[in-house]
Amino acid sequence: MKWSVETLNAVVDAELDELPADMLARFHHISELIEEFGLERVREPHVKHLLGSLWEMRMKGKDGISRALYVTAVGKRVVVVRVFIKKTQKTPSREIELALKRAKEIVK
């Protein structure tokens, strides 16, 4: 079974659509790497562990950096729960808290 990358809901889709074109292209590239080679073979600088079950896809573009926070679910699914443009060095705790809250909605 191959890995798949999906978004949690329309809210996350809208957050993704707000990204600049180069960061969106980077998101799609990382997603393709996960689907082609498997999540276990994709590492930094593309993905990084954050906290507990929460991981991040790391996108960089000419206008800055952004993150797509995700968790894994049954059936080799990567579920993106939050997408945002990062403005500080460290990922803000409110973004992590929001992502963890949304992750509870996933049907495992």
Biopython code that builds the backbone (N, CA, C, O; Angstrom):
import numpy as np
from Bio.PDB.StructureBuilder import StructureBuilder

atoms = [
    (1, "MET", "N", (0.837, -1.189, 0.000)),
    (1, "MET", "CA", (0.000, 0.000, 0.000)),
    (1, "MET", "C", (0.878, 1.247, 0.000)),
    (1, "MET", "O", (1.826, 1.348, 0.778)),
    (2, "LYS", "N", (0.560, 2.182, -0.867)),
    (2, "LYS", "CA", (1.330, 3.418, -0.971)),
    (2, "LYS", "C", (0.759, 4.492, -0.060)),
    (2, "LYS", "O", (-0.415, 4.462, 0.307)),
    (3, "TRP", "N", (1.613, 5.439, 0.294)),
    (3, "TRP", "CA", (1.187, 6.583, 1.093)),
    (3, "TRP", "C", (0.358, 7.540, 0.247)),
    (3, "TRP", "O", (0.573, 7.657, -0.959)),
    (4, "SER", "N", (-0.586, 8.220, 0.880)),
    (4, "SER", "CA", (-1.350, 9.263, 0.203)),
    (4, "SER", "C", (-1.311, 10.521, 1.073)),
    (4, "SER", "O", (-1.198, 10.439, 2.296)),
    (5, "VAL", "N", (-1.405, 11.676, 0.432)),
    (5, "VAL", "CA", (-1.418, 12.955, 1.141)),
    (5, "VAL", "C", (-2.769, 13.604, 0.883)),
    (5, "VAL", "O", (-3.192, 13.744, -0.264)),
    (6, "GLU", "N", (-3.442, 14.000, 1.956)),
    (6, "GLU", "CA", (-4.759, 14.625, 1.841)),
    (6, "GLU", "C", (-4.874, 15.755, 2.853)),
    (6, "GLU", "O", (-4.082, 15.849, 3.791)),
    (7, "THR", "N", (-5.864, 16.606, 2.653)),
    (7, "THR", "CA", (-6.130, 17.675, 3.612)),
    (7, "THR", "C", (-7.334, 17.279, 4.452)),
    (7, "THR", "O", (-8.165, 16.474, 4.032)),
    (8, "LEU", "N", (-7.413, 17.855, 5.641)),
    (8, "LEU", "CA", (-8.483, 17.521, 6.576)),
    (8, "LEU", "C", (-9.855, 17.949, 6.071)),
    (8, "LEU", "O", (-10.812, 17.177, 6.129)),
    (9, "ASN", "N", (-9.950, 19.204, 5.566)),
    (9, "ASN", "CA", (-11.252, 19.734, 5.168)),
    (9, "ASN", "C", (-11.081, 20.974, 4.275)),
    (9, "ASN", "O", (-9.967, 21.315, 3.877)),
    (10, "ALA", "N", (-12.189, 21.631, 3.974)),
    (10, "ALA", "CA", (-12.177, 22.811, 3.099)),
    (10, "ALA", "C", (-11.418, 23.980, 3.716)),
    (10, "ALA", "O", (-10.849, 24.795, 2.989)),
    (11, "VAL", "N", (-11.399, 24.077, 5.034)),
    (11, "VAL", "CA", (-10.663, 25.155, 5.696)),
    (11, "VAL", "C", (-9.172, 25.025, 5.392)),
    (11, "VAL", "O", (-8.508, 26.012, 5.076)),
    (12, "VAL", "N", (-8.657, 23.810, 5.490)),
    (12, "VAL", "CA", (-7.238, 23.565, 5.194)),
    (12, "VAL", "C", (-6.971, 23.783, 3.698)),
    (12, "VAL", "O", (-5.924, 24.310, 3.324)),
    (13, "ASP", "N", (-7.922, 23.376, 2.845)),
    (13, "ASP", "CA", (-7.781, 23.629, 1.400)),
    (13, "ASP", "C", (-7.644, 25.131, 1.130)),
    (13, "ASP", "O", (-6.827, 25.544, 0.307)),
    (14, "ALA", "N", (-8.445, 25.945, 1.827)),
    (14, "ALA", "CA", (-8.402, 27.399, 1.653)),
    (14, "ALA", "C", (-7.062, 27.959, 2.135)),
    (14, "ALA", "O", (-6.498, 28.853, 1.504)),
    (15, "GLU", "N", (-6.552, 27.432, 3.255)),
    (15, "GLU", "CA", (-5.244, 27.875, 3.753)),
    (15, "GLU", "C", (-4.160, 27.561, 2.721)),
    (15, "GLU", "O", (-3.264, 28.372, 2.490)),
    (16, "LEU", "N", (-4.246, 26.401, 2.113)),
    (16, "LEU", "CA", (-3.285, 25.985, 1.090)),
    (16, "LEU", "C", (-3.363, 26.899, -0.130)),
    (16, "LEU", "O", (-2.340, 27.284, -0.695)),
    (17, "ASP", "N", (-4.585, 27.239, -0.529)),
    (17, "ASP", "CA", (-4.788, 28.108, -1.697)),
    (17, "ASP", "C", (-4.239, 29.516, -1.487)),
    (17, "ASP", "O", (-3.954, 30.215, -2.460)),
    (18, "GLU", "N", (-4.087, 29.942, -0.231)),
    (18, "GLU", "CA", (-3.581, 31.281, 0.069)),
    (18, "GLU", "C", (-2.062, 31.385, -0.045)),
    (18, "GLU", "O", (-1.513, 32.487, -0.034)),
    (19, "LEU", "N", (-1.379, 30.242, -0.154)),
    (19, "LEU", "CA", (0.080, 30.269, -0.264)),
    (19, "LEU", "C", (0.513, 30.858, -1.601)),
    (19, "LEU", "O", (-0.175, 30.687, -2.608)),
    (20, "PRO", "N", (1.651, 31.553, -1.618)),
    (20, "PRO", "CA", (2.209, 32.003, -2.898)),
    (20, "PRO", "C", (2.494, 30.796, -3.797)),
    (20, "PRO", "O", (2.696, 29.684, -3.310)),
    (21, "ALA", "N", (2.507, 31.025, -5.101)),
    (21, "ALA", "CA", (2.647, 29.939, -6.076)),
    (21, "ALA", "C", (3.895, 29.084, -5.862)),
    (21, "ALA", "O", (3.828, 27.862, -6.001)),
    (22, "ASP", "N", (5.041, 29.703, -5.525)),
    (22, "ASP", "CA", (6.258, 28.907, -5.357)),
    (22, "ASP", "C", (6.194, 28.010, -4.126)),
    (22, "ASP", "O", (6.726, 26.900, -4.147)),
    (23, "MET", "N", (5.550, 28.472, -3.050)),
    (23, "MET", "CA", (5.406, 27.634, -1.853)),
    (23, "MET", "C", (4.398, 26.516, -2.097)),
    (23, "MET", "O", (4.575, 25.401, -1.607)),
    (24, "LEU", "N", (3.344, 26.810, -2.849)),
    (24, "LEU", "CA", (2.357, 25.791, -3.190)),
    (24, "LEU", "C", (3.003, 24.704, -4.048)),
    (24, "LEU", "O", (2.735, 23.517, -3.864)),
    (25, "ALA", "N", (3.848, 25.114, -4.977)),
    (25, "ALA", "CA", (4.562, 24.148, -5.816)),
    (25, "ALA", "C", (5.474, 23.273, -4.955)),
    (25, "ALA", "O", (5.595, 22.073, -5.201)),
    (26, "ARG", "N", (6.104, 23.858, -3.966)),
    (26, "ARG", "CA", (6.972, 23.103, -3.047)),
    (26, "ARG", "C", (6.141, 22.094, -2.249)),
    (26, "ARG", "O", (6.570, 20.956, -2.054)),
    (27, "PHE", "N", (4.952, 22.505, -1.786)),
    (27, "PHE", "CA", (4.064, 21.592, -1.068)),
    (27, "PHE", "C", (3.733, 20.380, -1.944)),
    (27, "PHE", "O", (3.789, 19.238, -1.486)),
    (28, "HIS", "N", (3.391, 20.641, -3.198)),
    (28, "HIS", "CA", (3.054, 19.543, -4.105)),
    (28, "HIS", "C", (4.262, 18.647, -4.357)),
    (28, "HIS", "O", (4.113, 17.431, -4.481)),
    (29, "HIS", "N", (5.449, 19.229, -4.433)),
    (29, "HIS", "CA", (6.668, 18.446, -4.621)),
    (29, "HIS", "C", (6.904, 17.510, -3.438)),
    (29, "HIS", "O", (7.187, 16.327, -3.629)),
    (30, "ILE", "N", (6.789, 18.032, -2.222)),
    (30, "ILE", "CA", (6.982, 17.207, -1.018)),
    (30, "ILE", "C", (5.920, 16.113, -0.957)),
    (30, "ILE", "O", (6.222, 14.974, -0.602)),
    (31, "SER", "N", (4.680, 16.452, -1.303)),
    (31, "SER", "CA", (3.596, 15.455, -1.321)),
    (31, "SER", "C", (3.920, 14.332, -2.303)),
    (31, "SER", "O", (3.713, 13.157, -2.001)),
    (32, "GLU", "N", (4.429, 14.699, -3.477)),
    (32, "GLU", "CA", (4.791, 13.686, -4.476)),
    (32, "GLU", "C", (5.929, 12.801, -3.982)),
    (32, "GLU", "O", (5.924, 11.595, -4.233)),
    (33, "LEU", "N", (6.905, 13.380, -3.283)),
    (33, "LEU", "CA", (7.996, 12.583, -2.708)),
    (33, "LEU", "C", (7.453, 11.551, -1.733)),
    (33, "LEU", "O", (7.860, 10.389, -1.756)),
    (34, "ILE", "N", (6.523, 11.985, -0.868)),
    (34, "ILE", "CA", (5.921, 11.073, 0.116)),
    (34, "ILE", "C", (5.169, 9.951, -0.589)),
    (34, "ILE", "O", (5.301, 8.785, -0.217)),
    (35, "GLU", "N", (4.382, 10.296, -1.602)),
    (35, "GLU", "CA", (3.586, 9.288, -2.307)),
    (35, "GLU", "C", (4.459, 8.335, -3.118)),
    (35, "GLU", "O", (4.137, 7.152, -3.231)),
    (36, "GLU", "N", (5.557, 8.831, -3.682)),
    (36, "GLU", "CA", (6.409, 7.992, -4.522)),
    (36, "GLU", "C", (7.365, 7.118, -3.715)),
    (36, "GLU", "O", (7.519, 5.933, -4.010)),
    (37, "PHE", "N", (8.009, 7.698, -2.695)),
    (37, "PHE", "CA", (9.044, 6.972, -1.969)),
    (37, "PHE", "C", (8.617, 6.475, -0.595)),
    (37, "PHE", "O", (9.303, 5.639, -0.007)),
    (38, "GLY", "N", (7.502, 6.968, -0.072)),
    (38, "GLY", "CA", (7.049, 6.572, 1.260)),
    (38, "GLY", "C", (7.488, 7.579, 2.299)),
    (38, "GLY", "O", (8.589, 8.124, 2.221)),
    (39, "LEU", "N", (6.632, 7.825, 3.267)),
    (39, "LEU", "CA", (6.901, 8.830, 4.293)),
    (39, "LEU", "C", (8.171, 8.513, 5.072)),
    (39, "LEU", "O", (8.919, 9.417, 5.444)),
    (40, "GLU", "N", (8.413, 7.230, 5.316)),
    (40, "GLU", "CA", (9.577, 6.854, 6.113)),
    (40, "GLU", "C", (10.909, 7.177, 5.430)),
    (40, "GLU", "O", (11.947, 7.192, 6.091)),
    (41, "ARG", "N", (10.895, 7.433, 4.134)),
    (41, "ARG", "CA", (12.129, 7.733, 3.404)),
    (41, "ARG", "C", (12.301, 9.225, 3.107)),
    (41, "ARG", "O", (13.319, 9.629, 2.545)),
    (42, "VAL", "N", (11.316, 10.045, 3.479)),
    (42, "VAL", "CA", (11.409, 11.492, 3.264)),
    (42, "VAL", "C", (11.791, 12.131, 4.600)),
    (42, "VAL", "O", (11.100, 11.955, 5.603)),
    (43, "ARG", "N", (12.888, 12.867, 4.598)),
    (43, "ARG", "CA", (13.406, 13.447, 5.840)),
    (43, "ARG", "C", (13.671, 14.933, 5.660)),
    (43, "ARG", "O", (13.241, 15.545, 4.682)),
    (44, "GLU", "N", (14.399, 15.510, 6.641)),
    (44, "GLU", "CA", (14.789, 16.914, 6.537)),
    (44, "GLU", "C", (15.609, 17.095, 5.269)),
    (44, "GLU", "O", (16.380, 16.196, 4.934)),
    (45, "PRO", "N", (15.493, 18.175, 4.560)),
    (45, "PRO", "CA", (14.834, 19.432, 4.926)),
    (45, "PRO", "C", (13.350, 19.470, 4.575)),
    (45, "PRO", "O", (12.700, 20.493, 4.788)),
    (46, "HIS", "N", (12.797, 18.371, 4.037)),
    (46, "HIS", "CA", (11.404, 18.366, 3.576)),
    (46, "HIS", "C", (10.394, 18.262, 4.715)),
    (46, "HIS", "O", (9.406, 18.996, 4.741)),
    (47, "VAL", "N", (10.641, 17.356, 5.651)),
    (47, "VAL", "CA", (9.724, 17.170, 6.783)),
    (47, "VAL", "C", (10.519, 17.135, 8.083)),
    (47, "VAL", "O", (11.704, 16.803, 8.096)),
    (48, "LYS", "N", (9.840, 17.487, 9.179)),
    (48, "LYS", "CA", (10.494, 17.482, 10.481)),
    (48, "LYS", "C", (9.447, 17.217, 11.560)),
    (48, "LYS", "O", (8.312, 17.685, 11.466)),
    (49, "HIS", "N", (9.842, 16.458, 12.587)),
    (49, "HIS", "CA", (8.946, 16.167, 13.705)),
    (49, "HIS", "C", (8.802, 17.415, 14.580)),
    (49, "HIS", "O", (9.778, 18.119, 14.839)),
    (50, "LEU", "N", (7.573, 17.678, 15.029)),
    (50, "LEU", "CA", (7.323, 18.834, 15.901)),
    (50, "LEU", "C", (7.061, 18.416, 17.338)),
    (50, "LEU", "O", (7.835, 18.730, 18.242)),
    (51, "LEU", "N", (5.952, 17.700, 17.538)),
    (51, "LEU", "CA", (5.512, 17.389, 18.895)),
    (51, "LEU", "C", (4.531, 16.231, 18.847)),
    (51, "LEU", "O", (3.572, 16.278, 18.078)),
    (52, "GLY", "N", (4.742, 15.201, 19.642)),
    (52, "GLY", "CA", (3.812, 14.070, 19.672)),
    (52, "GLY", "C", (3.612, 13.485, 18.288)),
    (52, "GLY", "O", (4.568, 13.051, 17.645)),
    (53, "SER", "N", (2.374, 13.474, 17.833)),
    (53, "SER", "CA", (2.056, 12.897, 16.517)),
    (53, "SER", "C", (2.137, 13.935, 15.397)),
    (53, "SER", "O", (1.861, 13.622, 14.239)),
    (54, "LEU", "N", (2.512, 15.156, 15.736)),
    (54, "LEU", "CA", (2.506, 16.265, 14.780)),
    (54, "LEU", "C", (3.860, 16.444, 14.093)),
    (54, "LEU", "O", (4.906, 16.494, 14.739)),
    (55, "TRP", "N", (3.805, 16.540, 12.765)),
    (55, "TRP", "CA", (4.983, 16.765, 11.932)),
    (55, "TRP", "C", (4.723, 17.977, 11.044)),
    (55, "TRP", "O", (3.592, 18.455, 10.958)),
    (56, "GLU", "N", (5.771, 18.475, 10.380)),
    (56, "GLU", "CA", (5.601, 19.603, 9.479)),
    (56, "GLU", "C", (6.289, 19.356, 8.145)),
    (56, "GLU", "O", (7.373, 18.776, 8.080)),
    (57, "MET", "N", (5.625, 19.815, 7.076)),
    (57, "MET", "CA", (6.249, 19.914, 5.762)),
    (57, "MET", "C", (6.814, 21.319, 5.707)),
    (57, "MET", "O", (6.146, 22.282, 6.085)),
    (58, "ARG", "N", (8.050, 21.434, 5.235)),
    (58, "ARG", "CA", (8.740, 22.720, 5.269)),
    (58, "ARG", "C", (8.864, 23.297, 3.865)),
    (58, "ARG", "O", (9.562, 22.738, 3.019)),
    (59, "MET", "N", (8.191, 24.413, 3.618)),
    (59, "MET", "CA", (8.224, 25.050, 2.300)),
    (59, "MET", "C", (8.910, 26.405, 2.398)),
    (59, "MET", "O", (8.693, 27.167, 3.341)),
    (60, "LYS", "N", (9.740, 26.684, 1.404)),
    (60, "LYS", "CA", (10.436, 27.968, 1.333)),
    (60, "LYS", "C", (10.198, 28.552, -0.051)),
    (60, "LYS", "O", (10.211, 27.838, -1.053)),
    (61, "GLY", "N", (9.982, 29.860, -0.088)),
    (61, "GLY", "CA", (9.777, 30.540, -1.359)),
    (61, "GLY", "C", (10.447, 31.894, -1.341)),
    (61, "GLY", "O", (11.063, 32.275, -0.347)),
    (62, "LYS", "N", (10.331, 32.612, -2.424)),
    (62, "LYS", "CA", (10.995, 33.923, -2.492)),
    (62, "LYS", "C", (10.397, 34.929, -1.508)),
    (62, "LYS", "O", (11.051, 35.908, -1.148)),
    (63, "ASP", "N", (9.162, 34.694, -1.073)),
    (63, "ASP", "CA", (8.510, 35.611, -0.138)),
    (63, "ASP", "C", (8.618, 35.184, 1.322)),
    (63, "ASP", "O", (8.051, 35.842, 2.195)),
    (64, "GLY", "N", (9.333, 34.097, 1.605)),
    (64, "GLY", "CA", (9.471, 33.645, 2.987)),
    (64, "GLY", "C", (9.331, 32.144, 3.114)),
    (64, "GLY", "O", (9.642, 31.389, 2.193)),
    (65, "ILE", "N", (8.854, 31.724, 4.281)),
    (65, "ILE", "CA", (8.694, 30.295, 4.537)),
    (65, "ILE", "C", (7.281, 29.993, 5.027)),
    (65, "ILE", "O", (6.607, 30.847, 5.604)),
    (66, "SER", "N", (6.858, 28.777, 4.787)),
    (66, "SER", "CA", (5.544, 28.356, 5.263)),
    (66, "SER", "C", (5.648, 26.917, 5.751)),
    (66, "SER", "O", (6.633, 26.221, 5.504)),
    (67, "ARG", "N", (4.617, 26.501, 6.442)),
    (67, "ARG", "CA", (4.570, 25.152, 6.986)),
    (67, "ARG", "C", (3.202, 24.541, 6.746)),
    (67, "ARG", "O", (2.184, 25.233, 6.741)),
    (68, "ALA", "N", (3.199, 23.219, 6.546)),
    (68, "ALA", "CA", (1.971, 22.438, 6.482)),
    (68, "ALA", "C", (2.098, 21.403, 7.595)),
    (68, "ALA", "O", (2.908, 20.480, 7.501)),
    (69, "LEU", "N", (1.307, 21.555, 8.638)),
    (69, "LEU", "CA", (1.368, 20.634, 9.770)),
    (69, "LEU", "C", (0.476, 19.440, 9.486)),
    (69, "LEU", "O", (-0.644, 19.592, 8.999)),
    (70, "TYR", "N", (0.984, 18.241, 9.795)),
    (70, "TYR", "CA", (0.227, 17.033, 9.477)),
    (70, "TYR", "C", (0.409, 15.948, 10.527)),
    (70, "TYR", "O", (1.334, 15.981, 11.339)),
    (71, "VAL", "N", (-0.501, 14.990, 10.483)),
    (71, "VAL", "CA", (-0.411, 13.767, 11.281)),
    (71, "VAL", "C", (-0.611, 12.594, 10.324)),
    (71, "VAL", "O", (-1.066, 12.771, 9.193)),
    (72, "THR", "N", (-0.267, 11.400, 10.791)),
    (72, "THR", "CA", (-0.523, 10.225, 9.974)),
    (72, "THR", "C", (-1.774, 9.522, 10.491)),
    (72, "THR", "O", (-2.111, 9.607, 11.672)),
    (73, "ALA", "N", (-2.447, 8.833, 9.592)),
    (73, "ALA", "CA", (-3.670, 8.119, 9.953)),
    (73, "ALA", "C", (-3.599, 6.714, 9.366)),
    (73, "ALA", "O", (-2.749, 6.422, 8.525)),
    (74, "VAL", "N", (-4.491, 5.859, 9.816)),
    (74, "VAL", "CA", (-4.561, 4.476, 9.354)),
    (74, "VAL", "C", (-4.696, 4.440, 7.837)),
    (74, "VAL", "O", (-5.373, 5.277, 7.240)),
    (75, "GLY", "N", (-4.051, 3.471, 7.233)),
    (75, "GLY", "CA", (-4.123, 3.328, 5.787)),
    (75, "GLY", "C", (-3.038, 4.110, 5.072)),
    (75, "GLY", "O", (-3.188, 4.482, 3.909)),
    (76, "LYS", "N", (-1.928, 4.359, 5.788)),
    (76, "LYS", "CA", (-0.805, 5.118, 5.215)),
    (76, "LYS", "C", (-1.270, 6.442, 4.621)),
    (76, "LYS", "O", (-0.998, 6.762, 3.463)),
    (77, "ARG", "N", (-1.982, 7.203, 5.453)),
    (77, "ARG", "CA", (-2.479, 8.517, 5.044)),
    (77, "ARG", "C", (-1.748, 9.616, 5.800)),
    (77, "ARG", "O", (-1.595, 9.543, 7.019)),
    (78, "VAL", "N", (-1.301, 10.625, 5.079)),
    (78, "VAL", "CA", (-0.761, 11.849, 5.664)),
    (78, "VAL", "C", (-1.894, 12.857, 5.566)),
    (78, "VAL", "O", (-2.342, 13.184, 4.467)),
    (79, "VAL", "N", (-2.363, 13.355, 6.716)),
    (79, "VAL", "CA", (-3.487, 14.293, 6.734)),
    (79, "VAL", "C", (-2.983, 15.666, 7.187)),
    (79, "VAL", "O", (-2.573, 15.844, 8.335)),
    (80, "VAL", "N", (-3.021, 16.620, 6.274)),
    (80, "VAL", "CA", (-2.591, 17.992, 6.572)),
    (80, "VAL", "C", (-3.716, 18.675, 7.336)),
    (80, "VAL", "O", (-4.852, 18.737, 6.865)),
    (81, "VAL", "N", (-3.385, 19.194, 8.533)),
    (81, "VAL", "CA", (-4.409, 19.794, 9.390)),
    (81, "VAL", "C", (-4.282, 21.316, 9.520)),
    (81, "VAL", "O", (-5.218, 21.971, 9.979)),
    (82, "ARG", "N", (-3.129, 21.893, 9.118)),
    (82, "ARG", "CA", (-2.956, 23.343, 9.218)),
    (82, "ARG", "C", (-1.859, 23.781, 8.254)),
    (82, "ARG", "O", (-0.809, 23.145, 8.161)),
    (83, "VAL", "N", (-2.116, 24.876, 7.535)),
    (83, "VAL", "CA", (-1.131, 25.463, 6.619)),
    (83, "VAL", "C", (-1.041, 26.949, 6.951)),
    (83, "VAL", "O", (-2.062, 27.624, 7.076)),
    (84, "PHE", "N", (0.187, 27.459, 7.093)),
    (84, "PHE", "CA", (0.350, 28.876, 7.415)),
    (84, "PHE", "C", (1.710, 29.380, 6.946)),
    (84, "PHE", "O", (2.640, 28.602, 6.734)),
    (85, "ILE", "N", (1.803, 30.692, 6.789)),
    (85, "ILE", "CA", (3.071, 31.344, 6.468)),
    (85, "ILE", "C", (3.740, 31.670, 7.798)),
    (85, "ILE", "O", (3.143, 32.273, 8.690)),
    (86, "LYS", "N", (4.976, 31.259, 7.899)),
    (86, "LYS", "CA", (5.713, 31.398, 9.150)),
    (86, "LYS", "C", (6.406, 32.752, 9.200)),
    (86, "LYS", "O", (7.072, 33.155, 8.247)),
    (87, "LYS", "N", (6.243, 33.451, 10.322)),
    (87, "LYS", "CA", (6.806, 34.791, 10.455)),
    (87, "LYS", "C", (7.896, 34.871, 11.527)),
    (87, "LYS", "O", (8.593, 35.880, 11.635)),
    (88, "THR", "N", (8.038, 33.802, 12.317)),
    (88, "THR", "CA", (9.047, 33.782, 13.387)),
    (88, "THR", "C", (9.947, 32.564, 13.201)),
    (88, "THR", "O", (9.630, 31.654, 12.435)),
    (89, "GLN", "N", (11.071, 32.561, 13.910)),
    (89, "GLN", "CA", (12.022, 31.449, 13.816)),
    (89, "GLN", "C", (11.391, 30.140, 14.298)),
    (89, "GLN", "O", (11.529, 29.098, 13.657)),
    (90, "LYS", "N", (10.705, 30.211, 15.426)),
    (90, "LYS", "CA", (10.098, 29.028, 16.023)),
    (90, "LYS", "C", (8.618, 28.947, 15.626)),
    (90, "LYS", "O", (7.945, 29.970, 15.501)),
    (91, "THR", "N", (8.124, 27.725, 15.432)),
    (91, "THR", "CA", (6.703, 27.552, 15.115)),
    (91, "THR", "C", (5.876, 27.996, 16.316)),
    (91, "THR", "O", (6.058, 27.460, 17.410)),
    (92, "PRO", "N", (4.970, 28.962, 16.145)),
    (92, "PRO", "CA", (4.179, 29.473, 17.270)),
    (92, "PRO", "C", (3.348, 28.371, 17.942)),
    (92, "PRO", "O", (2.783, 27.509, 17.269)),
    (93, "SER", "N", (3.283, 28.414, 19.258)),
    (93, "SER", "CA", (2.547, 27.392, 20.009)),
    (93, "SER", "C", (1.066, 27.397, 19.655)),
    (93, "SER", "O", (0.427, 26.346, 19.702)),
    (94, "ARG", "N", (0.494, 28.567, 19.296)),
    (94, "ARG", "CA", (-0.926, 28.609, 18.933)),
    (94, "ARG", "C", (-1.182, 27.807, 17.654)),
    (94, "ARG", "O", (-2.249, 27.211, 17.502)),
    (95, "GLU", "N", (-0.206, 27.789, 16.728)),
    (95, "GLU", "CA", (-0.349, 27.008, 15.502)),
    (95, "GLU", "C", (-0.313, 25.513, 15.824)),
    (95, "GLU", "O", (-1.079, 24.728, 15.264)),
    (96, "ILE", "N", (0.580, 25.134, 16.724)),
    (96, "ILE", "CA", (0.683, 23.729, 17.135)),
    (96, "ILE", "C", (-0.598, 23.294, 17.836)),
    (96, "ILE", "O", (-1.122, 22.213, 17.564)),
    (97, "GLU", "N", (-1.107, 24.137, 18.741)),
    (97, "GLU", "CA", (-2.339, 23.819, 19.468)),
    (97, "GLU", "C", (-3.523, 23.675, 18.506)),
    (97, "GLU", "O", (-4.328, 22.754, 18.648)),
    (98, "LEU", "N", (-3.632, 24.580, 17.532)),
    (98, "LEU", "CA", (-4.716, 24.509, 16.557)),
    (98, "LEU", "C", (-4.614, 23.220, 15.733)),
    (98, "LEU", "O", (-5.618, 22.553, 15.483)),
    (99, "ALA", "N", (-3.401, 22.883, 15.319)),
    (99, "ALA", "CA", (-3.200, 21.657, 14.530)),
    (99, "ALA", "C", (-3.571, 20.416, 15.341)),
    (99, "ALA", "O", (-4.215, 19.509, 14.814)),
    (100, "LEU", "N", (-3.179, 20.362, 16.596)),
    (100, "LEU", "CA", (-3.513, 19.213, 17.448)),
    (100, "LEU", "C", (-5.023, 19.110, 17.665)),
    (100, "LEU", "O", (-5.582, 18.013, 17.679)),
    (101, "LYS", "N", (-5.680, 20.267, 17.835)),
    (101, "LYS", "CA", (-7.141, 20.275, 18.000)),
    (101, "LYS", "C", (-7.824, 19.740, 16.744)),
    (101, "LYS", "O", (-8.748, 18.930, 16.828)),
    (102, "ARG", "N", (-7.360, 20.199, 15.572)),
    (102, "ARG", "CA", (-7.938, 19.714, 14.307)),
    (102, "ARG", "C", (-7.649, 18.234, 14.098)),
    (102, "ARG", "O", (-8.470, 17.515, 13.528)),
    (103, "ALA", "N", (-6.487, 17.773, 14.556)),
    (103, "ALA", "CA", (-6.111, 16.368, 14.349)),
    (103, "ALA", "C", (-7.088, 15.423, 15.052)),
    (103, "ALA", "O", (-7.252, 14.277, 14.634)),
    (104, "LYS", "N", (-7.736, 15.901, 16.116)),
    (104, "LYS", "CA", (-8.709, 15.071, 16.829)),
    (104, "LYS", "C", (-9.931, 14.753, 15.977)),
    (104, "LYS", "O", (-10.668, 13.812, 16.275)),
    (105, "GLU", "N", (-10.155, 15.545, 14.899)),
    (105, "GLU", "CA", (-11.306, 15.328, 14.020)),
    (105, "GLU", "C", (-11.100, 14.163, 13.039)),
    (105, "GLU", "O", (-12.053, 13.694, 12.418)),
    (106, "ILE", "N", (-9.860, 13.705, 12.907)),
    (106, "ILE", "CA", (-9.550, 12.677, 11.911)),
    (106, "ILE", "C", (-10.152, 11.341, 12.321)),
    (106, "ILE", "O", (-10.022, 10.902, 13.463)),
    (107, "VAL", "N", (-10.803, 10.720, 11.373)),
    (107, "VAL", "CA", (-11.333, 9.377, 11.589)),
    (107, "VAL", "C", (-10.168, 8.422, 11.371)),
    (107, "VAL", "O", (-9.682, 8.265, 10.251)),
    (108, "LYS", "N", (-9.737, 7.804, 12.421)),
    (108, "LYS", "CA", (-8.539, 6.936, 12.357)),
    (108, "LYS", "C", (-8.798, 5.629, 11.663)),
    (108, "LYS", "O", (-7.892, 4.806, 11.536)),
]
sb = StructureBuilder()
sb.init_structure("model")
sb.init_model(0)
sb.init_chain("A")
sb.init_seg("    ")
for serial, (resi, resn, name, xyz) in enumerate(atoms, 1):
    if name == "N":
        sb.init_residue(resn, " ", resi, " ")
    sb.init_atom(name, np.array(xyz, "f"), 0.0, 1.0, " ", f" {name:<3s}", serial, name[0])
structure = sb.get_structure()
